[in-house]
Amino acid sequence: DRFLPRKGGGERYVQILAKGLAQEGHDVTIFARRFPVSPPNDRNIHYHVVKVPGWPGFLRVLLFARRCQKEAKKGSFDIVHDVGHMVGADIFNPHGGVEQVWLQRYFASYHHPFHRFLKRIQRLFSPKEWAVILLQKRQFLSDKTRHIIAISPMIKTHIRSRYHGVPEDKITIIQNPTDLSRFKPENRHVFRERERNKLGLKNDDIAILFAG
């Protein structure tokens, strides 16, 4: 519900996808509750504000889903592509994966049993959490969802394990793209010496980067 590309991977994905489609000559409309103060002025891309209250969270999730569905029906769209919380889209891309699987891993990240218990209680009594789970179930199992995109084999496995009613041929794995103008092996020659000097590394020092 927030199209803020600097804030998250899903938002950035929508920006890249929209620009790519627009460059191919397609007319693209992005629905969101919030946009940057000055949205990019891209040819063939239109920004549509879906007005819903920001609080309470569960009501925001449910109202946003419903109003997106109603307003999408008013437009003459060939394809409605959902990467967030909506019902009735042609294509559903659960960019954050399956909510219930994410919750399991979230709880497991707390090693102390008492902390884990508190987090479970907190989520159990969260109306917003239940709204997201129930909405996602409808997104996966609705006949109106013509196809589902998984961003990795792992996500496809999670969908199939949680929602047995989803046929395997209804899910296609399309991994996230990489901008090869920014991320390329040649960058090693451009930045290596400068960055090693910043860290005070000698020629025989080994530097290891962990990215997560």
N, CA and C atoms as a LAMMPS dump frame, in Angstrom:
ITEM: TIMESTEP
0
ITEM: NUMBER OF ATOMS
636
ITEM: BOX BOUNDS ff ff ff
-5.0000000000000000e+02 5.0000000000000000e+02
-5.0000000000000000e+02 5.0000000000000000e+02
-5.0000000000000000e+02 5.0000000000000000e+02
ITEM: ATOMS id mol type element x y z
1 1 1 N 0.819 -1.226 0
2 1 2 C 0 0 0
3 1 3 C 0.849 1.271 0
4 2 1 N 2.189 1.111 0.099
5 2 2 C 3.081 2.276 0.035
6 2 3 C 4.049 2.094 -1.128
7 3 1 N 3.939 2.941 -2.122
8 3 2 C 4.878 2.886 -3.246
9 3 3 C 6.038 3.829 -2.943
10 4 1 N 6.978 3.331 -2.143
11 4 2 C 8.152 4.105 -1.743
12 4 3 C 9.373 3.246 -2.074
13 5 1 N 9.88 3.325 -3.327
14 5 2 C 10.94 2.423 -3.796
15 5 3 C 12.192 2.377 -2.938
16 6 1 N 12.47 3.434 -2.165
17 6 2 C 13.666 3.424 -1.319
18 6 3 C 13.446 2.67 -0.016
19 7 1 N 12.202 2.268 0.253
20 7 2 C 11.875 1.658 1.536
21 7 3 C 11.942 0.14 1.53
22 8 1 N 11.752 -0.503 0.363
23 8 2 C 11.7 -1.957 0.387
24 8 3 C 11.854 -2.6 -0.975
25 9 1 N 12.113 -3.913 -0.958
26 9 2 C 12.355 -4.645 -2.195
27 9 3 C 11.131 -4.759 -3.078
28 10 1 N 9.949 -4.977 -2.468
29 10 2 C 8.721 -5.082 -3.245
30 10 3 C 8.42 -3.799 -4.002
31 11 1 N 8.608 -2.685 -3.319
32 11 2 C 8.356 -1.386 -3.94
33 11 3 C 9.334 -1.12 -5.086
34 12 1 N 10.588 -1.497 -4.853
35 12 2 C 11.608 -1.319 -5.887
36 12 3 C 11.297 -2.192 -7.101
37 13 1 N 10.813 -3.4 -6.835
38 13 2 C 10.432 -4.321 -7.911
39 13 3 C 9.338 -3.703 -8.784
40 14 1 N 8.325 -3.113 -8.137
41 14 2 C 7.223 -2.492 -8.886
42 14 3 C 7.749 -1.359 -9.759
43 15 1 N 8.679 -0.576 -9.227
44 15 2 C 9.248 0.534 -9.993
45 15 3 C 9.975 0.024 -11.24
46 16 1 N 10.811 -1.017 -11.064
47 16 2 C 11.557 -1.569 -12.199
48 16 3 C 10.6 -2.161 -13.234
49 17 1 N 9.601 -2.912 -12.765
50 17 2 C 8.638 -3.544 -13.666
51 17 3 C 7.842 -2.493 -14.446
52 18 1 N 7.369 -1.462 -13.737
53 18 2 C 6.585 -0.411 -14.379
54 18 3 C 7.397 0.315 -15.442
55 19 1 N 8.655 0.647 -15.117
56 19 2 C 9.508 1.335 -16.094
57 19 3 C 9.771 0.468 -17.312
58 20 1 N 10.005 -0.825 -17.078
59 20 2 C 10.254 -1.733 -18.194
60 20 3 C 9.052 -1.846 -19.119
61 21 1 N 7.869 -1.962 -18.541
62 21 2 C 6.642 -2.053 -19.345
63 21 3 C 6.39 -0.746 -20.097
64 22 1 N 6.614 0.377 -19.404
65 22 2 C 6.401 1.684 -20.035
66 22 3 C 7.347 1.894 -21.209
67 23 1 N 8.599 1.451 -21.062
68 23 2 C 9.57 1.594 -22.152
69 23 3 C 9.19 0.746 -23.367
70 24 1 N 8.439 -0.338 -23.108
71 24 2 C 7.962 -1.182 -24.207
72 24 3 C 6.698 -0.603 -24.851
73 25 1 N 6.234 0.535 -24.335
74 25 2 C 5.067 1.196 -24.918
75 25 3 C 3.749 0.893 -24.243
76 26 1 N 3.777 0.149 -23.133
77 26 2 C 2.535 -0.168 -22.417
78 26 3 C 2.138 0.985 -21.503
79 27 1 N 0.838 1.09 -21.276
80 27 2 C 0.299 2.117 -20.385
81 27 3 C 0.152 1.497 -18.998
82 28 1 N 0.816 2.078 -18.003
83 28 2 C 0.879 1.487 -16.662
84 28 3 C 0.274 2.438 -15.637
85 29 1 N -0.563 1.885 -14.753
86 29 2 C -1.104 2.652 -13.629
87 29 3 C -0.725 1.943 -12.341
88 30 1 N -0.19 2.689 -11.382
89 30 2 C 0.192 2.131 -10.091
90 30 3 C -0.795 2.619 -9.035
91 31 1 N -1.431 1.671 -8.336
92 31 2 C -2.335 1.988 -7.232
93 31 3 C -1.571 1.873 -5.92
94 32 1 N -1.681 2.871 -5.062
95 32 2 C -1.061 2.806 -3.732
96 32 3 C -1.743 3.805 -2.808
97 33 1 N -1.57 3.571 -1.522
98 33 2 C -2.099 4.507 -0.532
99 33 3 C -1.18 5.703 -0.369
100 34 1 N 0.139 5.449 -0.479
101 34 2 C 1.124 6.518 -0.335
102 34 3 C 2.146 6.456 -1.446
103 35 1 N 2.521 7.631 -1.939
104 35 2 C 3.563 7.77 -2.953
105 35 3 C 4.628 8.73 -2.422
106 36 1 N 5.82 8.767 -3.062
107 36 2 C 6.789 9.807 -2.691
108 36 3 C 6.178 11.191 -2.882
109 37 1 N 6.717 12.179 -2.185
110 37 2 C 6.188 13.549 -2.297
111 37 3 C 6.17 13.988 -3.756
112 38 1 N 7.212 13.657 -4.501
113 38 2 C 7.268 13.968 -5.935
114 38 3 C 7.497 12.661 -6.713
115 39 1 N 6.42 11.979 -7.134
116 39 2 C 6.588 10.737 -7.887
117 39 3 C 7.36 10.991 -9.179
118 40 1 N 8.147 10.016 -9.635
119 40 2 C 8.895 10.176 -10.886
120 40 3 C 7.964 10.521 -12.045
121 41 1 N 8.386 11.433 -12.87
122 41 2 C 7.563 11.842 -14.017
123 41 3 C 7.934 10.988 -15.232
124 42 1 N 7.46 9.748 -15.245
125 42 2 C 7.782 8.819 -16.318
126 42 3 C 6.647 8.756 -17.33
127 43 1 N 7.034 8.783 -18.59
128 43 2 C 6.041 8.685 -19.654
129 43 3 C 5.366 7.319 -19.599
130 44 1 N 4.074 7.28 -19.762
131 44 2 C 3.248 6.064 -19.776
132 44 3 C 3.001 5.47 -18.395
133 45 1 N 3.462 6.136 -17.318
134 45 2 C 3.191 5.642 -15.964
135 45 3 C 2.318 6.655 -15.225
136 46 1 N 1.211 6.17 -14.673
137 46 2 C 0.269 7.027 -13.954
138 46 3 C 0.17 6.56 -12.505
139 47 1 N -0.054 7.486 -11.599
140 47 2 C -0.09 7.183 -10.171
141 47 3 C -1.481 7.472 -9.625
142 48 1 N -2.077 6.463 -9.002
143 48 2 C -3.454 6.571 -8.515
144 48 3 C -3.475 6.365 -6.998
145 49 1 N -3.89 7.38 -6.266
146 49 2 C -3.944 7.305 -4.803
147 49 3 C -5.245 6.624 -4.376
148 50 1 N -5.111 5.558 -3.601
149 50 2 C -6.269 4.861 -3.031
150 50 3 C -6.431 5.365 -1.602
151 51 1 N -7.483 6.102 -1.353
152 51 2 C -7.65 6.767 -0.065
153 51 3 C -8.295 5.831 0.965
154 52 1 N -7.511 5.483 1.982
155 52 2 C -8.008 4.703 3.119
156 52 3 C -7.335 5.245 4.374
157 53 1 N -7.97 5.09 5.527
158 53 2 C -7.333 5.566 6.768
159 53 3 C -6.079 4.757 7.076
160 54 1 N -5.085 5.403 7.664
161 54 2 C -3.841 4.717 7.989
162 54 3 C -3.91 3.901 9.268
163 55 1 N -4.963 4.102 10.055
164 55 2 C -5.102 3.421 11.334
165 55 3 C -6.567 3.13 11.6
166 56 1 N -6.935 2.034 12.228
167 56 2 C -6.087 0.935 12.703
168 56 3 C -5.574 0.064 11.542
169 57 1 N -4.498 -0.674 11.793
170 57 2 C -3.818 -1.416 10.736
171 57 3 C -4.686 -2.431 10.035
172 58 1 N -5.501 -3.19 10.787
173 58 2 C -6.317 -4.236 10.157
174 58 3 C -7.354 -3.628 9.22
175 59 1 N -7.908 -2.479 9.615
176 59 2 C -8.906 -1.824 8.777
177 59 3 C -8.262 -1.264 7.514
178 60 1 N -7.039 -0.73 7.651
179 60 2 C -6.306 -0.222 6.488
180 60 3 C -6.08 -1.339 5.465
181 61 1 N -5.648 -2.512 5.939
182 61 2 C -5.378 -3.642 5.05
183 61 3 C -6.646 -4.06 4.308
184 62 1 N -7.744 -4.23 5.038
185 62 2 C -8.987 -4.721 4.442
186 62 3 C -9.619 -3.688 3.498
187 63 1 N -9.63 -2.423 3.928
188 63 2 C -10.22 -1.377 3.084
189 63 3 C -9.401 -1.154 1.823
190 64 1 N -8.078 -1.2 1.952
191 64 2 C -7.217 -1.014 0.783
192 64 3 C -7.477 -2.115 -0.242
193 65 1 N -7.578 -3.355 0.222
194 65 2 C -7.84 -4.484 -0.675
195 65 3 C -9.172 -4.305 -1.404
196 66 1 N -10.184 -3.921 -0.648
197 66 2 C -11.523 -3.776 -1.225
198 66 3 C -11.587 -2.616 -2.208
199 67 1 N -11.009 -1.482 -1.834
200 67 2 C -11.1 -0.297 -2.705
201 67 3 C -10.25 -0.446 -3.966
202 68 1 N -9.112 -1.138 -3.842
203 68 2 C -8.307 -1.42 -5.045
204 68 3 C -9.119 -2.253 -6.028
205 69 1 N -9.814 -3.258 -5.506
206 69 2 C -10.625 -4.126 -6.358
207 69 3 C -11.719 -3.323 -7.066
208 70 1 N -12.409 -2.471 -6.319
209 70 2 C -13.5 -1.682 -6.898
210 70 3 C -12.978 -0.687 -7.929
211 71 1 N -11.872 -0.012 -7.621
212 71 2 C -11.36 1.008 -8.535
213 71 3 C -10.698 0.39 -9.753
214 72 1 N -10.129 -0.808 -9.605
215 72 2 C -9.542 -1.484 -10.761
216 72 3 C -10.613 -1.874 -11.764
217 73 1 N -11.801 -2.22 -11.254
218 73 2 C -12.911 -2.599 -12.147
219 73 3 C -13.384 -1.42 -12.992
220 74 1 N -13.173 -0.204 -12.489
221 74 2 C -13.602 0.984 -13.231
222 74 3 C -12.708 1.249 -14.442
223 75 1 N -11.452 0.79 -14.385
224 75 2 C -10.52 1.021 -15.483
225 75 3 C -10.589 -0.093 -16.511
226 76 1 N -10.132 0.193 -17.709
227 76 2 C -10.14 -0.825 -18.775
228 76 3 C -8.759 -1.466 -18.847
229 77 1 N -8.386 -2.162 -17.77
230 77 2 C -7.053 -2.758 -17.688
231 77 3 C -7.039 -4.152 -18.313
232 78 1 N -6.008 -4.431 -19.089
233 78 2 C -5.854 -5.778 -19.65
234 78 3 C -5.361 -6.759 -18.593
235 79 1 N -4.485 -6.279 -17.708
236 79 2 C -3.931 -7.131 -16.65
237 79 3 C -3.876 -6.33 -15.353
238 80 1 N -4.337 -6.941 -14.275
239 80 2 C -4.182 -6.371 -12.936
240 80 3 C -3.192 -7.256 -12.192
241 81 1 N -2.067 -6.653 -11.793
242 81 2 C -0.936 -7.376 -11.203
243 81 3 C -0.784 -6.911 -9.756
244 82 1 N -0.965 -7.83 -8.814
245 82 2 C -0.951 -7.478 -7.389
246 82 3 C 0.34 -7.936 -6.736
247 83 1 N 1.039 -7.013 -6.08
248 83 2 C 2.236 -7.383 -5.302
249 83 3 C 2.031 -7.058 -3.821
250 84 1 N 0.807 -6.806 -3.431
251 84 2 C 0.551 -6.451 -2.036
252 84 3 C -0.713 -7.09 -1.526
253 85 1 N -1.642 -6.259 -1.055
254 85 2 C -2.885 -6.743 -0.459
255 85 3 C -4.065 -6.283 -1.307
256 86 1 N -4.511 -7.174 -2.168
257 86 2 C -5.653 -6.884 -3.025
258 86 3 C -6.36 -8.193 -3.308
259 87 1 N -7.616 -8.119 -3.7
260 87 2 C -8.334 -9.321 -4.128
261 87 3 C -8.844 -9.096 -5.546
262 88 1 N -8.956 -10.173 -6.304
263 88 2 C -9.516 -10.084 -7.644
264 88 3 C -8.521 -9.737 -8.728
265 89 1 N -7.201 -9.798 -8.429
266 89 2 C -6.189 -9.493 -9.458
267 89 3 C -5.993 -10.69 -10.375
268 90 1 N -5.54 -10.419 -11.596
269 90 2 C -5.242 -11.501 -12.539
270 90 3 C -3.976 -12.249 -12.118
271 91 1 N -2.957 -11.491 -11.724
272 91 2 C -1.663 -12.059 -11.344
273 91 3 C -1.361 -11.647 -9.907
274 92 1 N -0.959 -12.618 -9.102
275 92 2 C -0.599 -12.342 -7.71
276 92 3 C 0.875 -12.673 -7.517
277 93 1 N 1.637 -11.679 -7.053
278 93 2 C 3.061 -11.868 -6.786
279 93 3 C 3.292 -11.589 -5.296
280 94 1 N 3.255 -12.638 -4.46
281 94 2 C 3.462 -12.427 -3.013
282 94 3 C 4.933 -12.161 -2.732
283 95 1 N 5.347 -10.927 -2.936
284 95 2 C 6.774 -10.611 -2.908
285 95 3 C 7.413 -10.917 -1.562
286 96 1 N 6.63 -10.828 -0.5
287 96 2 C 7.174 -11.143 0.817
288 96 3 C 7.012 -12.603 1.194
289 97 1 N 6.514 -13.421 0.274
290 97 2 C 6.332 -14.84 0.557
291 97 3 C 5.022 -15.119 1.279
292 98 1 N 4.934 -16.299 1.878
293 98 2 C 3.735 -16.738 2.595
294 98 3 C 3.811 -16.241 4.039
295 99 1 N 2.81 -15.497 4.452
296 99 2 C 2.828 -14.842 5.762
297 99 3 C 3.028 -15.838 6.905
298 100 1 N 2.342 -16.973 6.877
299 100 2 C 2.428 -17.93 7.981
300 100 3 C 3.826 -18.551 8.093
301 101 1 N 4.472 -18.769 6.955
302 101 2 C 5.84 -19.298 6.978
303 101 3 C 6.788 -18.237 7.532
304 102 1 N 6.577 -16.985 7.109
305 102 2 C 7.399 -15.884 7.643
306 102 3 C 7.249 -15.798 9.159
307 103 1 N 6.021 -15.972 9.656
308 103 2 C 5.783 -15.908 11.098
309 103 3 C 6.55 -17.009 11.838
310 104 1 N 6.544 -18.212 11.281
311 104 2 C 7.277 -19.317 11.907
312 104 3 C 8.754 -18.968 12.064
313 105 1 N 9.328 -18.403 11.018
314 105 2 C 10.759 -18.064 11.062
315 105 3 C 11.012 -16.87 11.982
316 106 1 N 10.042 -15.979 12.018
317 106 2 C 10.147 -14.818 12.915
318 106 3 C 10.183 -15.284 14.368
319 107 1 N 9.285 -16.199 14.732
320 107 2 C 9.27 -16.717 16.1
321 107 3 C 10.569 -17.473 16.413
322 108 1 N 11.03 -18.271 15.454
323 108 2 C 12.234 -19.078 15.67
324 108 3 C 13.479 -18.223 15.866
325 109 1 N 13.433 -16.964 15.406
326 109 2 C 14.609 -16.09 15.54
327 109 3 C 14.82 -15.652 16.992
328 110 1 N 13.809 -15.853 17.843
329 110 2 C 13.946 -15.539 19.27
330 110 3 C 14.343 -16.822 20.003
331 111 1 N 15.566 -16.864 20.475
332 111 2 C 16.104 -18.095 21.05
333 111 3 C 15.574 -18.376 22.459
334 112 1 N 15.259 -17.324 23.208
335 112 2 C 14.754 -17.54 24.562
336 112 3 C 13.271 -17.927 24.492
337 113 1 N 12.882 -19.039 25.109
338 113 2 C 11.482 -19.502 25.032
339 113 3 C 10.471 -18.467 25.494
340 114 1 N 10.828 -17.693 26.537
341 114 2 C 9.882 -16.703 27.048
342 114 3 C 9.652 -15.591 26.029
343 115 1 N 10.724 -15.112 25.403
344 115 2 C 10.585 -14.069 24.379
345 115 3 C 9.773 -14.595 23.196
346 116 1 N 10.033 -15.849 22.833
347 116 2 C 9.3 -16.465 21.722
348 116 3 C 7.809 -16.559 22.054
349 117 1 N 7.517 -16.92 23.3
350 117 2 C 6.126 -17.017 23.758
351 117 3 C 5.432 -15.657 23.687
352 118 1 N 6.118 -14.603 24.137
353 118 2 C 5.536 -13.256 24.112
354 118 3 C 5.217 -12.81 22.687
355 119 1 N 6.141 -13.109 21.76
356 119 2 C 5.915 -12.719 20.376
357 119 3 C 4.738 -13.476 19.776
358 120 1 N 4.595 -14.738 20.13
359 120 2 C 3.454 -15.52 19.636
360 120 3 C 2.132 -14.936 20.137
361 121 1 N 2.107 -14.573 21.418
362 121 2 C 0.896 -13.979 21.994
363 121 3 C 0.57 -12.659 21.307
364 122 1 N 1.636 -11.855 21.093
365 122 2 C 1.448 -10.545 20.455
366 122 3 C 0.816 -10.698 19.072
367 123 1 N 1.322 -11.65 18.278
368 123 2 C 0.801 -11.854 16.923
369 123 3 C -0.576 -12.519 16.95
370 124 1 N -0.793 -13.409 17.92
371 124 2 C -2.064 -14.111 18.01
372 124 3 C -3.218 -13.145 18.222
373 125 1 N -2.971 -12.095 18.993
374 125 2 C -4.02 -11.12 19.298
375 125 3 C -3.907 -9.855 18.447
376 126 1 N -3.218 -9.961 17.314
377 126 2 C -3.094 -8.815 16.41
378 126 3 C -4.15 -8.894 15.312
379 127 1 N -5.148 -7.998 15.317
380 127 2 C -6.165 -8.019 14.257
381 127 3 C -5.562 -7.831 12.871
382 128 1 N -4.502 -7.022 12.776
383 128 2 C -3.87 -6.796 11.48
384 128 3 C -3.269 -8.089 10.941
385 129 1 N -2.627 -8.878 11.82
386 129 2 C -2.005 -10.14 11.387
387 129 3 C -3.053 -11.096 10.828
388 130 1 N -4.194 -11.197 11.521
389 130 2 C -5.269 -12.063 11.044
390 130 3 C -5.838 -11.557 9.722
391 131 1 N -5.936 -10.241 9.578
392 131 2 C -6.451 -9.667 8.324
393 131 3 C -5.537 -10.025 7.16
394 132 1 N -4.204 -9.936 7.37
395 132 2 C -3.241 -10.258 6.315
396 132 3 C -3.319 -11.737 5.951
397 133 1 N -3.385 -12.622 6.96
398 133 2 C -3.425 -14.062 6.708
399 133 3 C -4.698 -14.463 5.96
400 134 1 N -5.847 -13.957 6.399
401 134 2 C -7.115 -14.296 5.747
402 134 3 C -7.174 -13.753 4.322
403 135 1 N -6.648 -12.54 4.146
404 135 2 C -6.626 -11.947 2.814
405 135 3 C -5.705 -12.733 1.887
406 136 1 N -4.54 -13.122 2.391
407 136 2 C -3.606 -13.87 1.554
408 136 3 C -4.181 -15.236 1.162
409 137 1 N -4.896 -15.86 2.062
410 137 2 C -5.543 -17.141 1.734
411 137 3 C -6.493 -16.969 0.555
412 138 1 N -7.252 -15.88 0.582
413 138 2 C -8.18 -15.612 -0.522
414 138 3 C -7.42 -15.321 -1.816
415 139 1 N -6.293 -14.612 -1.707
416 139 2 C -5.498 -14.3 -2.896
417 139 3 C -4.976 -15.576 -3.555
418 140 1 N -4.495 -16.514 -2.757
419 140 2 C -3.932 -17.75 -3.303
420 140 3 C -5.004 -18.677 -3.883
421 141 1 N -6.15 -18.748 -3.216
422 141 2 C -7.143 -19.769 -3.569
423 141 3 C -8.277 -19.265 -4.446
424 142 1 N -8.368 -17.962 -4.69
425 142 2 C -9.463 -17.423 -5.497
426 142 3 C -9.364 -17.869 -6.958
427 143 1 N -10.509 -18.2 -7.534
428 143 2 C -10.568 -18.557 -8.961
429 143 3 C -10.232 -17.355 -9.842
430 144 1 N -10.412 -16.146 -9.298
431 144 2 C -10.123 -14.942 -10.081
432 144 3 C -8.62 -14.722 -10.253
433 145 1 N -7.808 -15.308 -9.366
434 145 2 C -6.356 -15.231 -9.511
435 145 3 C -5.94 -16.207 -10.598
436 146 1 N -5.629 -15.671 -11.774
437 146 2 C -5.323 -16.539 -12.914
438 146 3 C -3.938 -17.147 -12.824
439 147 1 N -2.997 -16.417 -12.224
440 147 2 C -1.634 -16.947 -12.135
441 147 3 C -0.907 -16.34 -10.944
442 148 1 N 0.072 -17.098 -10.414
443 148 2 C 0.856 -16.673 -9.264
444 148 3 C 2.332 -16.687 -9.651
445 149 1 N 3.036 -15.621 -9.28
446 149 2 C 4.48 -15.537 -9.524
447 149 3 C 5.203 -15.746 -8.193
448 150 1 N 6.135 -16.687 -8.176
449 150 2 C 6.997 -16.886 -7.009
450 150 3 C 8.385 -16.382 -7.366
451 151 1 N 9.029 -15.656 -6.443
452 151 2 C 10.335 -15.068 -6.774
453 151 3 C 11.49 -16.041 -6.524
454 152 1 N 11.175 -17.259 -6.061
455 152 2 C 12.221 -18.272 -5.866
456 152 3 C 11.566 -19.641 -5.75
457 153 1 N 12.334 -20.719 -5.984
458 153 2 C 11.801 -22.069 -5.761
459 153 3 C 11.325 -22.266 -4.321
460 154 1 N 12.002 -21.634 -3.355
461 154 2 C 11.608 -21.748 -1.954
462 154 3 C 10.192 -21.22 -1.732
463 155 1 N 9.904 -20.035 -2.321
464 155 2 C 8.571 -19.448 -2.155
465 155 3 C 7.513 -20.35 -2.785
466 156 1 N 7.805 -20.938 -3.935
467 156 2 C 6.855 -21.857 -4.567
468 156 3 C 6.581 -23.048 -3.655
469 157 1 N 7.626 -23.586 -3.037
470 157 2 C 7.467 -24.707 -2.111
471 157 3 C 6.59 -24.312 -0.92
472 158 1 N 6.793 -23.101 -0.398
473 158 2 C 5.99 -22.629 0.725
474 158 3 C 4.515 -22.505 0.335
475 159 1 N 4.255 -21.976 -0.861
476 159 2 C 2.87 -21.825 -1.326
477 159 3 C 2.2 -23.186 -1.421
478 160 1 N 2.892 -24.145 -2.055
479 160 2 C 2.329 -25.48 -2.267
480 160 3 C 2.121 -26.221 -0.946
481 161 1 N 3.005 -25.989 0.035
482 161 2 C 2.876 -26.696 1.313
483 161 3 C 1.751 -26.126 2.167
484 162 1 N 1.484 -24.835 2.033
485 162 2 C 0.453 -24.184 2.846
486 162 3 C -0.919 -24.198 2.177
487 163 1 N -0.928 -24.105 0.861
488 163 2 C -2.196 -24.01 0.131
489 163 3 C -2.252 -25.121 -0.913
490 164 1 N -2.75 -26.278 -0.467
491 164 2 C -2.757 -27.464 -1.328
492 164 3 C -3.696 -27.31 -2.518
493 165 1 N -4.623 -26.35 -2.428
494 165 2 C -5.572 -26.167 -3.524
495 165 3 C -4.996 -25.417 -4.717
496 166 1 N -3.763 -24.94 -4.606
497 166 2 C -3.146 -24.208 -5.721
498 166 3 C -2.437 -25.206 -6.64
499 167 1 N -2.897 -25.346 -7.897
500 167 2 C -2.229 -26.272 -8.823
501 167 3 C -0.795 -25.832 -9.108
502 168 1 N 0.081 -26.802 -9.29
503 168 2 C 1.491 -26.477 -9.519
504 168 3 C 1.685 -25.654 -10.785
505 169 1 N 0.888 -25.944 -11.827
506 169 2 C 1.066 -25.227 -13.093
507 169 3 C 0.493 -23.81 -13.049
508 170 1 N -0.088 -23.437 -11.908
509 170 2 C -0.596 -22.066 -11.742
510 170 3 C 0.487 -21.134 -11.198
511 171 1 N 1.642 -21.722 -10.823
512 171 2 C 2.735 -20.94 -10.233
513 171 3 C 3.932 -20.948 -11.175
514 172 1 N 4.463 -19.771 -11.463
515 172 2 C 5.683 -19.648 -12.269
516 172 3 C 6.751 -18.955 -11.438
517 173 1 N 7.963 -19.491 -11.479
518 173 2 C 9.083 -18.873 -10.763
519 173 3 C 9.744 -17.84 -11.675
520 174 1 N 9.718 -16.585 -11.254
521 174 2 C 10.414 -15.506 -11.969
522 174 3 C 11.256 -14.776 -10.931
523 175 1 N 12.543 -15.011 -10.961
524 175 2 C 13.404 -14.395 -9.956
525 175 3 C 13.591 -12.904 -10.223
526 176 1 N 13.905 -12.177 -9.164
527 176 2 C 14.075 -10.731 -9.29
528 176 3 C 15.222 -10.395 -10.238
529 177 1 N 15.079 -9.33 -11.015
530 177 2 C 16.133 -8.955 -11.96
531 177 3 C 17.285 -8.236 -11.263
532 178 1 N 18.403 -8.189 -11.93
533 178 2 C 19.568 -7.445 -11.453
534 178 3 C 19.901 -6.344 -12.454
535 179 1 N 20.13 -5.147 -11.971
536 179 2 C 20.507 -4.025 -12.832
537 179 3 C 21.994 -4.152 -13.165
538 180 1 N 22.296 -4.686 -14.355
539 180 2 C 23.693 -4.954 -14.725
540 180 3 C 24.497 -3.687 -15.017
541 181 1 N 23.811 -2.541 -15.094
542 181 2 C 24.563 -1.295 -15.239
543 181 3 C 25.151 -0.866 -13.891
544 182 1 N 24.571 -1.363 -12.789
545 182 2 C 25.064 -1.023 -11.438
546 182 3 C 25.867 -2.15 -10.826
547 183 1 N 25.458 -3.39 -11.048
548 183 2 C 26.089 -4.537 -10.413
549 183 3 C 26.748 -5.406 -11.479
550 184 1 N 28.064 -5.349 -11.58
551 184 2 C 28.772 -6.084 -12.623
552 184 3 C 30.196 -6.387 -12.157
553 185 1 N 30.781 -7.463 -12.659
554 185 2 C 32.138 -7.856 -12.224
555 185 3 C 33.187 -6.771 -12.45
556 186 1 N 32.999 -5.932 -13.485
557 186 2 C 33.992 -4.893 -13.786
558 186 3 C 34.152 -3.895 -12.645
559 187 1 N 33.144 -3.817 -11.771
560 187 2 C 33.224 -2.88 -10.639
561 187 3 C 34.389 -3.198 -9.715
562 188 1 N 34.832 -4.448 -9.725
563 188 2 C 35.98 -4.828 -8.896
564 188 3 C 37.193 -3.965 -9.233
565 189 1 N 37.425 -3.74 -10.523
566 189 2 C 38.592 -2.957 -10.948
567 189 3 C 38.414 -1.47 -10.66
568 190 1 N 37.153 -1.045 -10.605
569 190 2 C 36.872 0.378 -10.375
570 190 3 C 37.002 0.737 -8.899
571 191 1 N 36.484 -0.131 -8.016
572 191 2 C 36.364 0.226 -6.6
573 191 3 C 37.33 -0.495 -5.665
574 192 1 N 37.931 -1.603 -6.122
575 192 2 C 38.704 -2.454 -5.215
576 192 3 C 39.793 -1.696 -4.443
577 193 1 N 40.683 -1.035 -5.154
578 193 2 C 41.821 -0.392 -4.512
579 193 3 C 41.37 0.726 -3.573
580 194 1 N 40.387 1.513 -4.04
581 194 2 C 39.907 2.627 -3.23
582 194 3 C 39.298 2.142 -1.911
583 195 1 N 38.46 1.116 -1.98
584 195 2 C 37.788 0.63 -0.779
585 195 3 C 38.757 -0.058 0.178
586 196 1 N 39.742 -0.782 -0.366
587 196 2 C 40.734 -1.429 0.504
588 196 3 C 41.594 -0.38 1.227
589 197 1 N 41.905 0.703 0.531
590 197 2 C 42.67 1.782 1.164
591 197 3 C 41.879 2.42 2.302
592 198 1 N 40.555 2.572 2.094
593 198 2 C 39.706 3.143 3.146
594 198 3 C 39.744 2.297 4.414
595 199 1 N 39.816 0.979 4.242
596 199 2 C 39.809 0.059 5.37
597 199 3 C 41.206 -0.187 5.945
598 200 1 N 42.23 0.398 5.292
599 200 2 C 43.606 0.222 5.759
600 200 3 C 44.121 -1.184 5.552
601 201 1 N 43.686 -1.856 4.489
602 201 2 C 44.094 -3.24 4.229
603 201 3 C 45.392 -3.29 3.435
604 202 1 N 46.244 -4.213 3.803
605 202 2 C 47.486 -4.435 3.066
606 202 3 C 47.218 -5.401 1.904
607 203 1 N 48.207 -5.537 1.032
608 203 2 C 48.013 -6.357 -0.168
609 203 3 C 47.686 -7.813 0.145
610 204 1 N 48.273 -8.35 1.236
611 204 2 C 48.042 -9.761 1.533
612 204 3 C 46.884 -9.968 2.532
613 205 1 N 46.194 -8.883 2.912
614 205 2 C 45.021 -9.019 3.79
615 205 3 C 43.832 -9.542 2.999
616 206 1 N 43.045 -10.378 3.646
617 206 2 C 41.839 -10.915 3.015
618 206 3 C 40.616 -10.222 3.616
619 207 1 N 39.762 -9.687 2.751
620 207 2 C 38.537 -9.029 3.205
621 207 3 C 37.337 -9.875 2.789
622 208 1 N 36.41 -10.091 3.719
623 208 2 C 35.214 -10.887 3.446
624 208 3 C 33.983 -10.026 3.746
625 209 1 N 33.069 -9.975 2.794
626 209 2 C 31.832 -9.215 2.968
627 209 3 C 30.652 -10.18 3.083
628 210 1 N 29.861 -10.032 4.131
629 210 2 C 28.614 -10.79 4.276
630 210 3 C 27.452 -9.865 3.953
631 211 1 N 26.649 -10.223 2.989
632 211 2 C 25.469 -9.42 2.632
633 211 3 C 24.218 -10.212 2.983
634 212 1 N 23.315 -9.607 3.73
635 212 2 C 22.091 -10.304 4.126
636 212 3 C 20.885 -9.408 3.96
